[in-house]
């Protein structure tokens, strides 16, 4: 297997494979800047990834060499060992431990331990104390005894109360009502696909409604055709036929979005990464060089964009069924309201034209009619009546 193609991709001289780590990354020998080494590795990886479809084995070998060089040069110990091997120095000399000075002799001799004798104090024995007998109790004086109290009078008899009727047993209280279930959370993007002004714009007539429904179905079919490439972040293009199919589906998506309402594909909306990739002139090389985090974002945008398209298609089908049940007057009212809401400039133009016609009629037609009415001769009887008055 010839490695001249790898040397050509990386700008190396032919016949110098495998080169050392510094020439492979385009660095000066002894480079220690980790940020510069990382930038060079990413630049070389992007240079060889574009040839992965045509030469997969060579690209794999080149990427492995670049990874080995990155691991070696970003580790200080491994880089020093590698530089020592390149310059012909011994590796064991680098790993020789340093000789530490011997401790002084005085610190090695332990002093003799001299026991300390503590004198034991002599405690004298306690003397026996004399036993004192307890005092005898004094007799209780007669004058301190209180005389006997007279007996308390008997309480008056209490009249018997009438018996109360038994109260009926009350029914047990009803159980408390169960707490209301929380309303299901609606995705703002899905809600915008059904009730936003952009979703309702241009749907005043039956023809416009069915035209939007057909465009949504065509866009949804092209969106579903890219599922095997975008829904799985680990998916790669392994054959030229897959690259051709992906390019054709992205062209269909780009053409369908030209007259589609602004529901997806803009900044902050669902499907932004998919639409952004569809608007590129060379989407396949960009798709092949995406990082794992970018592929995860692409898969999430694809799923959210599909939800928006499904929600908008369901909304259009409901509107079509509701429009079928309306009469001619209801359809005319819907079309007029859509014209006023969606195209206010047309309504203002019509009002301006009507005002211009009224002004022209008052300026010329009404004046000519009044002048002609005044110039008509009146009958003689009316003239005599006016003179008599």
SVG drawing of the C-alpha trace seen along z (x, -y; Angstrom):
<svg xmlns="http://www.w3.org/2000/svg" viewBox="-99 -91 127 93">
<polyline fill="none" stroke="black" stroke-width="0.4" points="0.0,0.0 1.6,-3.3 1.6,-6.2 2.3,-8.9 -1.3,-10.0 -1.1,-10.7 2.1,-12.6 0.4,-14.6 -2.6,-15.4 -0.4,-16.6 2.2,-18.4 5.0,-16.0 7.8,-14.8 7.2,-11.5 8.9,-8.4 9.2,-9.8 6.5,-7.7 6.2,-7.3 7.6,-10.8 8.3,-11.8 5.6,-13.5 6.9,-17.1 7.0,-16.8 3.7,-15.0 2.0,-17.9 4.0,-20.6 5.7,-21.8 9.2,-22.8 11.2,-20.1 10.8,-20.6 7.4,-22.4 5.8,-22.6 2.7,-24.7 -0.3,-22.4 -2.8,-24.8 -0.7,-25.0 -0.3,-21.2 -4.1,-20.7 -4.8,-23.3 -2.4,-21.5 -3.9,-18.1 -7.5,-19.4 -6.2,-21.0 -4.6,-17.8 -7.6,-15.7 -9.9,-18.0 -7.4,-17.7 -7.6,-13.9 -11.3,-13.4 -12.5,-14.7 -10.9,-11.6 -12.6,-9.0 -15.0,-7.8 -12.4,-7.2 -9.5,-5.9 -10.8,-4.6 -7.7,-2.6 -5.3,-5.4 -7.4,-7.9 -7.7,-5.5 -3.9,-5.0 -3.3,-8.8 -5.8,-9.6 -4.2,-6.9 -0.7,-8.5 -2.1,-11.9 -3.7,-10.7 -0.5,-9.0 1.5,-12.2 -1.1,-14.3 -1.0,-12.0 2.8,-11.9 3.5,-15.6 0.9,-16.8 2.4,-14.6 5.5,-16.3 7.2,-13.0 6.4,-11.2 7.6,-14.2 11.0,-14.3 11.5,-10.6 10.6,-10.9 13.0,-13.8 15.8,-11.9 15.2,-8.9 15.3,-11.2 18.6,-12.8 20.2,-9.5 20.4,-10.0 19.8,-7.2 16.4,-7.0 17.7,-5.5 19.8,-8.5 16.7,-10.6 15.1,-8.4 18.1,-8.2 17.1,-9.3 18.8,-12.2 21.4,-11.4 20.3,-12.9 22.9,-14.0 23.3,-11.7 21.8,-13.0 24.3,-14.1 25.6,-11.6 24.3,-13.5 20.8,-13.0 21.3,-9.2 22.4,-8.8 19.4,-8.6 19.9,-10.0 19.6,-7.7 16.3,-7.6 16.7,-8.4 13.7,-7.3 12.1,-9.9 11.0,-8.8 7.9,-10.6 7.4,-10.6 4.2,-9.0 2.4,-11.2 1.4,-9.6 -2.4,-10.1 -3.3,-10.0 -6.2,-7.8 -9.4,-9.6 -10.5,-9.6 -13.9,-8.3 -16.5,-11.0 -18.9,-10.7 -22.5,-9.6 -25.1,-12.2 -28.6,-10.8 -31.6,-12.4 -33.8,-14.8 -37.1,-13.6 -40.3,-15.1 -42.1,-17.7 -45.7,-17.1 -48.4,-18.8 -50.0,-21.7 -53.8,-21.4 -54.4,-25.1 -53.0,-24.6 -55.7,-22.0 -58.7,-23.7 -62.3,-22.9 -64.5,-20.5 -66.4,-22.3 -70.2,-22.0 -71.6,-19.7 -72.6,-21.3 -76.3,-21.7 -77.8,-19.2 -78.3,-20.6 -81.9,-21.1 -83.4,-18.4 -83.0,-18.8 -86.1,-18.6 -86.0,-15.8 -85.6,-17.0 -87.8,-15.7 -86.3,-13.1 -85.2,-14.6 -86.2,-12.8 -83.5,-10.9 -81.9,-12.8 -81.6,-11.0 -78.2,-9.9 -76.5,-12.2 -75.1,-10.6 -71.3,-10.5 -69.8,-13.5 -69.0,-12.9 -65.4,-12.2 -63.4,-15.2 -63.2,-15.5 -60.0,-14.2 -57.5,-16.9 -57.7,-18.0 -55.2,-16.4 -52.5,-18.7 -53.0,-19.9 -50.6,-18.2 -47.6,-20.4 -47.7,-21.6 -44.4,-22.2 -44.2,-25.9 -42.9,-25.0 -45.9,-22.6 -48.3,-25.3 -46.8,-27.8 -47.3,-25.4 -51.0,-25.4 -52.0,-28.8 -49.3,-31.3 -49.9,-34.0 -47.3,-32.5 -49.1,-29.2 -52.6,-30.8 -51.3,-33.3 -52.5,-32.7 -55.2,-30.1 -58.3,-32.2 -59.5,-30.1 -59.9,-26.4 -57.4,-26.4 -54.7,-28.0 -55.4,-25.6 -55.0,-22.5 -51.9,-24.0 -50.3,-24.4 -51.3,-20.9 -49.6,-19.4 -46.4,-21.4 -46.3,-20.2 -46.7,-16.6 -43.9,-17.0 -41.6,-18.6 -42.4,-15.9 -41.6,-13.1 -38.2,-14.6 -37.6,-15.2 -38.4,-11.5 -36.0,-10.4 -33.1,-11.9 -33.9,-10.0 -31.3,-7.3 -28.6,-9.9 -29.6,-12.5 -31.5,-10.6 -28.5,-8.4 -25.5,-10.5 -23.0,-7.7 -24.2,-7.3 -21.5,-7.8 -21.7,-7.8 -20.0,-4.6 -20.9,-4.5 -21.1,-7.2 -24.8,-6.3 -25.7,-7.3 -23.9,-10.7 -25.9,-11.2 -29.2,-10.3 -28.5,-12.7 -27.7,-15.6 -30.9,-15.0 -33.1,-15.0 -31.5,-18.2 -32.1,-19.9 -35.8,-18.9 -36.0,-20.3 -34.3,-23.6 -36.8,-24.0 -39.8,-23.2 -38.9,-25.7 -38.8,-28.7 -42.6,-29.3 -43.2,-27.6 -44.1,-29.7 -41.4,-30.5 -42.1,-27.7 -38.7,-26.0 -35.2,-26.5 -34.6,-30.0 -32.4,-30.8 -33.8,-29.4 -36.5,-27.4 -36.7,-23.6 -34.8,-22.0 -32.2,-24.8 -29.2,-22.6 -30.9,-20.5 -32.0,-23.5 -28.6,-25.1 -26.9,-22.0 -29.4,-21.9 -28.5,-25.4 -24.8,-24.6 -23.3,-24.0 -21.3,-21.0 -23.2,-19.4 -21.5,-15.9 -18.0,-17.0 -19.5,-19.2 -21.6,-16.3 -18.5,-14.0 -16.4,-16.4 -19.0,-17.1 -18.0,-16.5 -20.0,-14.1 -21.6,-17.0 -22.6,-18.6 -24.1,-15.3 -26.2,-15.0 -27.5,-18.6 -28.3,-17.7 -30.3,-14.6 -32.3,-16.7 -33.1,-19.4 -34.3,-16.7 -36.7,-15.3 -38.1,-18.7 -38.5,-19.7 -40.5,-16.6 -42.8,-17.2 -43.5,-20.7 -44.3,-19.4 -46.7,-16.7 -48.5,-19.3 -48.9,-21.7 -50.2,-18.9 -52.8,-17.9 -53.9,-21.6 -54.3,-21.9 -56.4,-18.7 -58.8,-20.0 -59.1,-23.4 -59.9,-21.6 -62.7,-19.5 -64.1,-22.6 -64.1,-24.5 -66.0,-21.8 -68.9,-22.2 -69.2,-25.9 -71.7,-27.5 -70.8,-29.9 -71.4,-32.9 -69.1,-31.5 -66.4,-30.8 -66.7,-34.4 -66.5,-35.8 -63.4,-33.7 -61.7,-34.8 -62.5,-38.5 -61.2,-38.3 -58.1,-36.6 -57.5,-39.3 -57.9,-42.0 -55.7,-40.2 -53.0,-38.8 -52.7,-41.7 -53.6,-45.0 -51.7,-46.8 -54.2,-45.6 -57.1,-46.9 -55.4,-50.3 -54.9,-50.5 -58.6,-49.7 -59.7,-52.3 -57.4,-54.9 -58.8,-54.1 -62.3,-54.5 -61.6,-57.8 -60.0,-59.0 -63.1,-58.0 -65.3,-59.9 -63.2,-63.0 -63.2,-62.9 -67.0,-62.4 -67.6,-65.3 -65.1,-67.5 -66.2,-67.0 -69.4,-64.9 -71.5,-66.6 -70.3,-70.1 -71.3,-69.5 -74.7,-68.1 -75.4,-71.2 -74.3,-73.6 -76.5,-71.8 -79.5,-72.0 -79.1,-75.7 -78.9,-76.4 -82.2,-74.7 -85.0,-77.4 -88.0,-77.3 -91.6,-77.4 -93.4,-80.8 -96.0,-80.0 -93.3,-79.5 -91.6,-82.8 -94.9,-84.8 -95.5,-83.3 -92.0,-84.4 -92.7,-88.0 -96.1,-88.1 -94.5,-87.1"/>
</svg>
